[in-house]
Amino acid sequence: MVSSLRKSSRVVLIATACALALSACASNKPKKPRLAYEERPVELLYATGADRLDRRQWNQAVDYFQEVERQHPYSEWSRRSILMQAYAHYESNDYNEAIADADRFIQLYPGNQTAAYAHYIKSICYFEQIVDVNRDQAATGQALDSLRDVVQRYPASEYAHDARLKIDMVNDQLAGKEMTIGRYYLREGDTLAAAGRFKTVIDRYQTTSHTPEALYRLVEAYLTVGLLDEAKRNGAVLGYNYPGDPWYGSAYKLLTSKGLRPAIEPKDDGKRGFMHLPFTRDKQKTVKPPTTAAAALAAKPAEVADATPTATPTTDAAAPAPAKAKKKFFHIPFMK
């Protein structure tokens, strides 16, 4: 009894020592240095931050924009500095901080015209965290929701134009995930589960580059389980929409070998499936924060050399015309 008490006491002492050591390590973690407080004109602080953005010194830019907020919290410059912090954090790949900055702006100034940019940069942060199709796609769903939110809220803006392009990439990514799982089920012999995944691509992502293969895989799956009419129907849909696609050529041969020769013969007429969209994270194509004439003038003080900010080239004035709604290209041929 006494020995067991001693052992338990030792365990408690060791656990306490470990906890103290961990807390000591956490407390010894170096804190991010902060600018020493020195009262300065708001225009100078903001312009210096813009200059650091030009020099791609993202952390320093954040420091100066934070100083604008600290010294002049109720000014127009303070509001604008929040967006600039979000952009600097985004450029330094500190996506969590950028999203927090954007959310803070949206909460404080929901009706402000430049709130559009806060929604936009938040969606781009989610977009750039998307991983390959073999890994969890949680960030992909967040990116899609945020990008759609930008398009719905600001359909005529340049942010919506970029968001639409990225929505196409995200849908292609999600379709690719479904195709990867479907192929796995086929290899494992679970044909019906595979067919369900391929059908999801047809139903939800039919404007993506994976549609021709999904239709072919459905033909293949339905032939395997003996659903000949379904196989023939999906082959007809594939041939009607993509008569020149290599996947239809394969489907044509497969159906013909089973005595189900399709009415449309494969042909190389240039009507092929869409090319796979390359999933790229190009920060050069990200829209920069908006500016005003007053901000542009303040960003060029005599005290700051070469301070022509590249982080604020766009304006809130002219916006491109809203893009026409994309029509579905998918057609089901009439069959008797």
RORO-294046 format. One record per residue (C-alpha): residue in one letter; residue number from 0; x, y, z. Coordinates in steps of 0.5 Angstrom, whole numbers. Layout:
<rs>
R:residu:num:c1:c2:c3
R:A:NUM:X:Y:Z
...
</rs>
This chain:
<rs>
R:residu:num:c1:c2:c3
R:M:0:0:0:0
R:V:1:6:5:2
R:S:2:10:3:-4
R:S:3:4:4:-9
R:L:4:3:11:-6
R:R:5:10:13:-7
R:K:6:9:11:-14
R:S:7:3:15:-15
R:S:8:7:21:-12
R:R:9:13:20:-16
R:V:10:8:20:-22
R:V:11:5:26:-20
R:L:12:11:30:-19
R:I:13:14:28:-26
R:A:14:7:30:-29
R:T:15:8:37:-25
R:A:16:15:38:-27
R:C:17:13:37:-35
R:A:18:8:42:-34
R:L:19:12:47:-31
R:A:20:17:46:-36
R:L:21:12:46:-42
R:S:22:10:53:-39
R:A:23:17:56:-38
R:C:24:18:54:-46
R:A:25:12:58:-48
R:S:26:13:64:-44
R:N:27:20:64:-47
R:K:28:18:64:-54
R:P:29:20:71:-57
R:K:30:15:76:-58
R:K:31:14:80:-64
R:P:32:18:86:-64
R:R:33:13:92:-64
R:L:34:15:99:-66
R:A:35:16:104:-60
R:Y:36:11:109:-59
R:E:37:13:116:-62
R:E:38:7:120:-64
R:R:39:7:122:-72
R:P:40:3:125:-77
R:V:41:-2:120:-79
R:E:42:0:121:-87
R:L:43:7:119:-85
R:L:44:5:113:-82
R:Y:45:1:110:-87
R:A:46:5:112:-93
R:T:47:11:109:-89
R:G:48:7:103:-89
R:A:49:5:103:-96
R:D:50:13:104:-98
R:R:51:14:98:-94
R:L:52:9:94:-98
R:D:53:13:97:-105
R:R:54:19:94:-102
R:R:55:15:87:-100
R:Q:56:17:88:-93
R:W:57:11:85:-91
R:N:58:12:85:-83
R:Q:59:14:92:-83
R:A:60:8:94:-87
R:V:61:4:91:-82
R:D:62:7:94:-76
R:Y:63:6:101:-79
R:F:64:-1:100:-81
R:Q:65:-2:98:-74
R:E:66:1:104:-71
R:V:67:-4:108:-75
R:E:68:-10:104:-72
R:R:69:-6:105:-65
R:Q:70:-5:113:-66
R:H:71:-11:115:-70
R:P:72:-16:110:-68
R:Y:73:-22:114:-71
R:S:74:-19:117:-77
R:E:75:-21:115:-84
R:W:76:-14:112:-84
R:S:77:-15:107:-79
R:R:78:-20:104:-83
R:R:79:-16:104:-89
R:S:80:-10:101:-85
R:I:81:-14:95:-83
R:L:82:-15:93:-90
R:M:83:-8:94:-92
R:Q:84:-6:89:-86
R:A:85:-10:84:-89
R:Y:86:-7:85:-95
R:A:87:0:85:-92
R:H:88:-1:78:-88
R:Y:89:-4:75:-95
R:E:90:2:77:-98
R:S:91:6:74:-93
R:N:92:2:67:-93
R:D:93:0:69:-86
R:Y:94:-7:67:-88
R:N:95:-11:66:-81
R:E:96:-8:73:-79
R:A:97:-11:76:-86
R:I:98:-18:73:-85
R:A:99:-18:76:-78
R:D:100:-17:83:-81
R:A:101:-22:82:-86
R:D:102:-27:79:-81
R:R:103:-25:85:-77
R:F:104:-26:90:-82
R:I:105:-33:87:-84
R:Q:106:-35:87:-77
R:L:107:-33:94:-76
R:Y:108:-35:97:-83
R:P:109:-41:92:-86
R:G:110:-44:98:-90
R:N:111:-37:101:-93
R:Q:112:-36:101:-100
R:T:113:-29:98:-99
R:A:114:-32:92:-95
R:A:115:-32:89:-102
R:Y:116:-25:88:-102
R:A:117:-25:85:-95
R:H:118:-30:79:-97
R:Y:119:-25:78:-103
R:I:120:-19:78:-100
R:K:121:-22:73:-95
R:S:122:-24:68:-100
R:I:123:-17:69:-104
R:C:124:-14:66:-97
R:Y:125:-19:60:-97
R:F:126:-17:59:-104
R:E:127:-10:59:-103
R:Q:128:-10:54:-98
R:I:129:-13:49:-102
R:V:130:-9:42:-102
R:D:131:-9:37:-108
R:V:132:-15:32:-109
R:N:133:-12:26:-105
R:R:134:-12:30:-98
R:D:135:-18:33:-94
R:Q:136:-22:38:-98
R:A:137:-25:42:-92
R:A:138:-21:49:-95
R:T:139:-24:48:-102
R:G:140:-31:48:-99
R:Q:141:-30:54:-95
R:A:142:-26:57:-101
R:L:143:-33:56:-106
R:D:144:-37:59:-101
R:S:145:-33:65:-100
R:L:146:-32:66:-107
R:R:147:-40:65:-109
R:D:148:-41:70:-103
R:V:149:-37:75:-107
R:V:150:-40:74:-113
R:Q:151:-47:75:-110
R:R:152:-46:81:-106
R:Y:153:-42:85:-112
R:P:154:-43:82:-118
R:A:155:-41:88:-122
R:S:156:-34:89:-119
R:E:157:-27:86:-121
R:Y:158:-27:82:-115
R:A:159:-33:78:-118
R:H:160:-30:77:-124
R:D:161:-23:74:-121
R:A:162:-28:70:-116
R:R:163:-32:67:-122
R:L:164:-25:65:-125
R:K:165:-23:61:-119
R:I:166:-30:58:-118
R:D:167:-29:54:-124
R:M:168:-22:52:-121
R:V:169:-25:50:-115
R:N:170:-31:46:-118
R:D:171:-26:43:-122
R:Q:172:-22:41:-116
R:L:173:-28:38:-113
R:A:174:-30:34:-119
R:G:175:-23:31:-119
R:K:176:-24:29:-112
R:E:177:-30:25:-113
R:M:178:-27:22:-119
R:T:179:-21:20:-115
R:I:180:-26:16:-110
R:G:181:-30:13:-116
R:R:182:-24:10:-119
R:Y:183:-22:7:-112
R:Y:184:-28:4:-111
R:L:185:-28:1:-119
R:R:186:-21:-2:-117
R:E:187:-24:-5:-111
R:G:188:-30:-8:-114
R:D:189:-35:-3:-111
R:T:190:-38:-2:-118
R:L:191:-45:2:-115
R:A:192:-41:6:-110
R:A:193:-36:8:-116
R:A:194:-42:10:-120
R:G:195:-45:14:-115
R:R:196:-39:18:-115
R:F:197:-39:19:-122
R:K:198:-46:21:-123
R:T:199:-45:26:-117
R:V:200:-40:29:-122
R:I:201:-45:29:-128
R:D:202:-50:32:-123
R:R:203:-46:38:-120
R:Y:204:-40:39:-124
R:Q:205:-42:38:-131
R:T:206:-39:44:-133
R:T:207:-32:42:-131
R:S:208:-26:38:-135
R:H:209:-28:31:-132
R:T:210:-35:30:-135
R:P:211:-33:26:-141
R:E:212:-29:21:-137
R:A:213:-35:21:-131
R:L:214:-39:19:-137
R:Y:215:-35:14:-140
R:R:216:-34:11:-133
R:L:217:-41:11:-132
R:V:218:-42:7:-138
R:E:219:-36:2:-136
R:A:220:-40:1:-129
R:Y:221:-47:0:-132
R:L:222:-44:-5:-137
R:T:223:-41:-9:-131
R:V:224:-47:-10:-127
R:G:225:-51:-11:-133
R:L:226:-55:-5:-133
R:L:227:-55:-4:-141
R:D:228:-60:1:-142
R:E:229:-56:6:-137
R:A:230:-50:4:-141
R:K:231:-53:6:-147
R:R:232:-56:12:-145
R:N:233:-50:15:-142
R:G:234:-46:13:-148
R:A:235:-51:17:-152
R:V:236:-50:23:-148
R:L:237:-42:23:-148
R:G:238:-43:22:-156
R:Y:239:-48:28:-157
R:N:240:-44:33:-153
R:Y:241:-36:30:-154
R:P:242:-36:26:-161
R:G:243:-29:28:-162
R:D:244:-27:27:-154
R:P:245:-22:21:-153
R:W:246:-26:18:-148
R:Y:247:-32:17:-153
R:G:248:-28:14:-157
R:S:249:-26:9:-152
R:A:250:-34:8:-150
R:Y:251:-36:7:-157
R:K:252:-31:1:-157
R:L:253:-33:-2:-151
R:L:254:-41:-1:-153
R:T:255:-40:-4:-160
R:S:256:-36:-10:-157
R:K:257:-42:-11:-153
R:G:258:-47:-11:-159
R:L:259:-49:-4:-157
R:R:260:-46:0:-162
R:P:261:-48:8:-161
R:A:262:-51:12:-167
R:I:263:-46:17:-167
R:E:264:-39:15:-169
R:P:265:-33:18:-166
R:K:266:-30:24:-170
R:D:267:-24:29:-169
R:D:268:-28:35:-171
R:G:269:-25:39:-165
R:K:270:-31:38:-161
R:R:271:-27:36:-155
R:G:272:-28:36:-147
R:F:273:-26:42:-144
R:M:274:-18:42:-142
R:H:275:-17:41:-135
R:L:276:-16:48:-131
R:P:277:-9:48:-128
R:F:278:-10:50:-121
R:T:279:-5:56:-119
R:R:280:-4:60:-114
R:D:281:-1:67:-117
R:K:282:-1:73:-112
R:Q:283:1:77:-118
R:K:284:-7:76:-121
R:T:285:-10:78:-114
R:V:286:-13:85:-114
R:K:287:-10:90:-110
R:P:288:-13:94:-104
R:P:289:-18:100:-107
R:T:290:-15:107:-106
R:T:291:-18:114:-106
R:A:292:-15:120:-109
R:A:293:-13:123:-102
R:A:294:-10:116:-100
R:A:295:-6:116:-106
R:L:296:-3:123:-105
R:A:297:-2:122:-98
R:A:298:2:116:-100
R:K:299:8:120:-103
R:P:300:10:125:-98
R:A:301:17:128:-98
R:E:302:20:124:-92
R:V:303:19:117:-95
R:A:304:23:116:-101
R:D:305:21:112:-107
R:A:306:14:111:-104
R:T:307:10:110:-110
R:P:308:5:104:-107
R:T:309:4:98:-111
R:A:310:-1:96:-106
R:T:311:-6:101:-108
R:P:312:-7:102:-116
R:T:313:-14:100:-117
R:T:314:-20:105:-116
R:D:315:-27:104:-113
R:A:316:-30:108:-119
R:A:317:-30:104:-126
R:A:318:-33:97:-125
R:P:319:-33:92:-131
R:A:320:-40:90:-133
R:P:321:-43:84:-130
R:A:322:-41:77:-133
R:K:323:-47:74:-137
R:A:324:-49:68:-133
R:K:325:-46:61:-135
R:K:326:-50:57:-139
R:K:327:-50:49:-138
R:F:328:-47:46:-144
R:F:329:-49:39:-142
R:H:330:-55:36:-147
R:I:331:-59:30:-147
R:P:332:-60:27:-154
R:F:333:-67:25:-155
R:M:334:-68:17:-155
R:K:335:-74:13:-157
</rs>
